[in-house]
Amino acid sequence: MGEPFENSEAWKTARTLTIEVYSLCRREPLSKDSAEKRQAYNLARRSCGEVRSMSYVLLDNKFVTPSEQHKLMTDCIQTGKLVSGLIRSLDGRT
């Protein structure tokens, strides 16, 4: 079996980009704009779903082990719940 996807430069670069975008979103005036936040949070939640879906492709093609796929699924579900909580928190502000 090959290297885990976490070792790929593409994945590492995408992760770094995500960190940078979230950092920028915490600055004003964007941090005060709940419409922009909602859009970013919805995108993040959809991305979790896409990764969950792709985890099955990885498993079916034997790129990951069942335990690796399970961890990926668990992480996606947890992240999705956290992002959903952020979205709900915006509903309380409007």
Number of C-alpha atoms within 10 A of each C-alpha: 7 7 9 11 13 10 9 10 10 11 12 13 11 11 13 11 12 13 12 11 12 12 11 12 17 12 10 9 8 13 13 12 11 16 11 13 19 19 12 17 19 17 13 17 20 13 14 22 16 12 15 19 12 15 22 17 14 16 16 12 10 12 18 21 15 15 10 15 19 16 13 18 20 13 15 20 16 13 15 20 14 14 20 17 13 15 19 12 13 14 11 7 7 6
